[in-house]
Amino acid sequence: MSILGSLTRRVGHHRWFSTAARLLVPIDRAVGRLSRGRVVALGLLPSLVITTTGRRSGQPRSNPLLYVPDGDGYVVVGSNWGQTHQPAWALNLLASPHAEVDIKGRRFPVRADTPEGAERDRLWQLLVTEWPAYQTYVQRAGDREIHLFRLVPVAG
């Protein structure tokens, strides 16, 4: 892991970081689009671009997300930087679990599963190991359930 990546993990707990990072998401989206998914989150953390279908608009919606690999799947979390409302992409996945991901320039369809119980706990631990600030985001989110998804590639 790079020095910058380590520093980012340390400051990720601070509220100012979440605020700044939210402001950078549109730039991150543009860089991901221009690099065809090869550079997301400035290459500091394992990131993908997920494209969901808007639950109201029916239009494709793309968002950069941190992920952790898990076997043949990828685990993402709807933390929304610890805000008290759900991220739109997570609500879109709950409405329609089919999406596409772009990882390092490779684009493929996935199905989003919502693990429960011991499986959710195991996957949560993987996420917190990669980005410890998720623990802080849970506290900030209050009573909001933070959705966790395991994205499984499907034949396209």
N, C-alpha and C positions, 0 to 999 in steps of 0.2 A: 504494500500500500504506500502511496506517495505521502510525503510530508503534508502537502496541501489537503489530501484526503483525510489524514489523521486529524488535522486541525479542524476541518469541516465537521467531523464527527463530534469533536469536543464542544464546538460552539453551537451545535444543532439544538441544544436544550434551551438556549436563550430566546426570549420572545422577539427580540430585535431581529434575530436570524430568520425566524419564521416569517416575519413581516417583509423583510428584504427578499427572501426566497420567493414569496408569493408574487412580488412585483417582477421578478425575473422570469417567471414561468412563460410569458409570451415570447421573450427573447429565446428561452430554451426551446420552445416549440419551433421557432423560426430556424434556429441553428440545426435542430434535428431534421427539419424538412429539407433545408439546403444541403445537409450532409447525407441525405437519404438514410437517416437513422444511425449513422456511424458515430456521431458525437451527440450525446445527450448528457445533461448535468455536467457539462464541461469535461466529461470523461473522468470525473472524480469518484463516482460511485456507480455500481452496476445499475444501469437505467435502460428502460425501454420506452417506446411510444405506443400507447394503446389507442386504438380507434374503436369507439363504441358507436351505437346508433342512438341518437337523441330520442329520449322516450316521448317527448312532445312533438319535436320537429320532424323526426324521422331522418334527419341529416347526419352524416358522419361527424364525429367529434373526436379530436385527437388530443391526448395529454401525455406529457412525459412523467414517468413514475420510476421510483426506485424499486428494484425487485431482488429477490433471492431465488436462485435455482433450487428445485426440489425434484430430484429424479428427472422425469421427462417434462416436468411442469415448471411454472414460474409463480412465485408468491408475491402478491401486492396487497397493500392495505389502504383503505379509505380514511386515512388520518386527517386529511385536509389541514395539515400543519397544526392540529389541535383546536381548530375552530369549532364552534358549537353547532354548525350545520354540516350536513353531508356534502361531500364533493359530488358534482353532477355526474361525473363519469361512473361513480359507484352506483348511483341511483339508476343510471342507464343500464349497467350490468345486471342489477336486480330485476329490471323490467325485461331485459333480453340478454341472456348470458352469452350470446355469440359476439365475438369481437375479432379484431386483427391486432397483432403486435408486430413491432419492428424492433429487432434487436441487432445492433451493429450492421445495419443495412440489409438484414434478412427479414422479409415480411411473410407472415403466415397466419392462418385463422386459428383461433382458440375458442374454447368453451370455458366459462368461468364457473367453477364449483365453489360453494360456500361451506367450508369445513366446520364441523362442530365438535364439541367435547375434547377428548384427548388429542385428536388430530389437529384441531384448531390451536390448542395449547402448544403442541410441538412446532407448528408452523409459526406461531407468534414468537417463540423463542428464537427461531432462525432469523426473523425480521429484526428483533431487538438486538441480536448479536451484530447484525450488519449496520443498524442505525439505532443506537441506544436512545436517542431522543424520542422514539415512539412512546416510551414509558411516560415521558413528560407530556406528550400530546394527549394521552389518555386522560391525565389529570385535568388538562386545560379544557378538554371537550365536555366536561361535566357529565351529565346523564346520557349523552348521545352514545349509541352503540357504534363502535368503530368496526366497519365491515372488513373482513379479510377474504381474499379470493385466491384460489389456486387456478391458474390459467393452464389448461391442458390443450396441447396442439391437436387439431382435428384434420382429417384428410380434406384437402381443399379441392 
